[in-house]
């Protein structure tokens, strides 16, 4: 993996934050409001989808009723994630790692399938000051695993894929990195043949 990176890109949920409890609570709230069956915590595939897909994609998994999907999405637009912020937990040493990257003069970005809640989530935890650019699901026509957001970030900084490193925790993160030939490091679990770190401060080895 080439060194001397100029840009480090982070996924949000599962990487910057342990957001499992908050995400599950949000969809429990949606299901209660619309009389839908809550996500079964033992259904690993559905739980994984809730953690990596866009809100619209997940709502479509909760019901086949397209009219109800439209109603839920309209309802969701009027909600915000602030009531669930107390359930979000920054991952260990993430602020220390971000400070380290800043001290080395690197640009830092976020590429996530989370929606508009990203902005106030980062601000709430005093983490917005570390990031030079963010791309959420509303900033692109095609969310992850499509590489549109990753390409948008590279273009914003006028950099090439060789200048960047993407850190994610799911196959939805790995695929856009692979399709753009951008170096990728998995956080917290093994993904394909990518190197993996379990502590954010380990990222120094890859920059």
N, C-alpha and C positions, 0 to 999 in steps of 0.2 A: 504494500500500500504506500503510494508516494506521500512524502511528508511536505512540510511547508504549506499547509493549507491557509486559505484566506477567509474561508467562510465555514461555519459550523451550523447545521440545520437540525433542529430538534422536532420530533413529534411531541404532542402535548400529553394526552392521556396515557398513563402507563410509563411515561418517560420523565416529563417534568413533574407530573403529579401522580400519586396513587389516587385514582378517581373512582374506583370500583363502587364504593358505598354511595357516592354522590350520584353516579350514573344510574345505578339500580333504583335509588330513591326517586329520581326524576321519572323514570319509566313506570314505577309503581304509582306515582301521582297521576300520570297520564292515564294509566289503565283504570284507576279508581274513578277518575272523572268521566270516562266513557264506557264503563262497564265491561272492560276487556279483561281477559285472563292475564294475570301478572307473569312476568318472565320467571320461569322455573330455574332457580339457581343451580340445579343439578343438570340442566340442559347446557352442556359445555359449548355447543355450537351456537346456540342463541345468545348465551352470555358473551361469547367472543364477538359476535356480530354487534351487540349493544356497545361494546367497548371500541370498535374500530370503524363502524359504518356511520354515515350521516344520519341525522335525525329523520329525514324523510325516508331513507332506506329502512330504518328500524320500524317506523310506524307502519310501513307496508308489510313488514313481517308480522306485526301484531294483529292485523286484520286484512281480510281480502275485500272488504266493503269499501269501494273506491270513494263513495260519498262520505263515509265516516273518516276515511283517510284525509280527505280535503278539509273536513270539519276540525279534525285534530290538528292539522298543520296550521290552520287559521288560528285556532286556540293557542297553539304553541308560540306563534309569532307575538302574542300579547303577554306571554309569560317571560320571566327571566330566570336565570340560574342562581340568583343571589341567595335564595332561601336554602340552597344546597351547598353553599360555599363552606359552611362549617364542617362538611363531610370530606372536603378535599384536603389532601395532605401532600405538600411538596416532598419529593423523594429525597432520600438522604444525600447530603453533600451537593445538591444541585446548585444552590446559590454559591457555594465555594467554587464549584467548577466553572460557573458562569463568570465569576469574578476573575478567575485564573485566565480564562479565554480573553476577557476584556483587557487584562493587564498585558497580554501578548499582542494586542492590537487586532484581534480577529473580529470579523463581522459575525453576528449571531442572528439567526432567523428561526421562525416556527412555521412548520407545514403540518396542518392538522385537518381532520374531518369534523372537528368540533365547529360549531357555528359562531354566531356573533357574541356568545358568552366569553370567548377567548380574551377579548380586551379587558373586561372588568375582572375576569379571573386573575390575569397577570397583575393588574393594578392592585387588587385586593391583597395579594401576597407580596407586594412591593418588588415584583419581578419584571414589570414592564420596562424598567430602566436598562435592563440588560440587552433587550432585543432591538435590532435595527430595522427589522421588517417582519411582518407576519402574513401568512396566507391561511385563511380558514375556508370552510366549505362554501361560503357565500361569495368568495373572491374568484371562483373558478366556475367554468361550465361543467367540468368533469372532475369530481373529487377522486381521492386515492381509491384504488391503486393506479389510476391514470396519472401520468407524470406531469400534467399541465401545471400544477402548482409548483413543482420542483423547478420546472423550466422558467416559470414566472419569477421565482426567487433568483435564479442565476442571472436572468436578464436584468432584473432590478439592480444588481450589483455590477453588471457588465463583466461577469466572470464566466469561466467555462466549468464543465463538470470536473475537470482535473483540479480545480481550485477548492472544491467543496467536499465536505464530509457530512453525511446524513446519519442521525442516530434515531433508531426506532425500535419498537418492541413487537411488531407483528409483520405478517407477510404482506399486508397492505402498505407497509413502509418499505419493505425490501424490494417489492416489484418496481415501483417508480425509480428507485436508485439503480436497479439492474438495467432497466430499459434505457436509462440515460447514461449508463456506464459511470455512475457517480459512486465513489467509495462509501461503503455502508458499514456501520457498527451496530450490532444488536445490543439492546439493553435488557438485562434481566433474564433472558432466555435465548437458547440457540435458535437461529433461523437460517435454514439452508447451510451454506458453507461460510457465512459471514463470521468475522471475529466477534466475540461477545465480551461485554464488561458488566460487572455487578455493582460497581461503585463509580459514580460520576467522575471522580478525580482520576480514574484510570484513563480518561479520554486524552490526557496529556501525551500518552504513548503514540497517539495517532495523528497528531498535528505537527 
